[in-house]
Amino acid sequence: YFIIDAANQNAEPRFIKHPYKYAQSAYFNHDVDRQIYRHNPKWLTMSGPQLEINDHGTPFWVQTVYESEAFSHRINYQQLHVVVMNAQTGSQQTYRLKDLPKFIDEGITSDAAADMNTFFGKFRHGYWNFSHTDLIKPTNNGPENGVTSIFNRDGSISYFTDFTNPNSKADSAMGYSMINARTGKLTYYSANGIMDSTGAKENADQNYKAQQWHASMPILYNVNGRPTWVMTILDSSHAIRGYYYLDAKDQ
């Protein structure tokens, strides 16, 4: 596998010679999805497996799984489990979120986090919200299945995404969520009078239309007390050209 420094735009990928035989590109019983399902037939998957590395450099596949509720077949997001499989030996174990090994950073994969955001936007006032009061939807502008990974001060990871009004064409954000990648806890923050990430990206793209550069990975920061969209500017070859700051309340 390769490791690359995410904080250095000039970093070169570093190849780690640590062979493993269970992979998404493998065939038959060495296919990681097939191997996980064989040992966990009662669990349903809500994400593709992600590769994580332990403190000794050993690669593990991590996949978020669930059991559907008996009658509704809905996902109980309070009862998610995680399958952790050794990519070298194929041995695996299913954990509750609170019992995850310490080296696992993202027991909730980005796929699962995106599903949680969609579910929250539809049902935050319950299943019987027939008037569709306060419906919101994620903008899905993150690079990882609609979410963006954020490193917290303690080194843990959360997934960020902003929400907009599904019944309006205005580019205003209703709020944003942070999902803890280890615990699965979703925290929603309301917002008033700020542009959503779609509008922020369009603003940046317009400024670089002649160069054919485009904005990526919009994240909402607090800069000097102002809500500010910070975006990475990429050229046509996806090389980083710089960073774009946009006041979310006054473009």
Buried (B, 14 or more C-beta within 10 A) or exposed (E): BEEEEEEEEEEEEEEEEEEBEBBEEBEEEBBBBEBBBEBBEEBEBBBBBBBBBBEEEBBBBBBBBBEEEEEEEEBEBEEBBBBBBBBBEBEBEBBEBEEBBEEBBBBBBBBBBBBBBBBBBBEBEEEEEEEEEEBBBBBBBBEBBBBBBBEEEEEBBBBBBBBBBEEEEEBBBBBBBBBBBBBBBBEBEEBEEBBBBBBBBEBBBEEBEEEEBBBBBBBBEEEEEEBBBBBBBBEEEEEEBEEBEBBBEEE
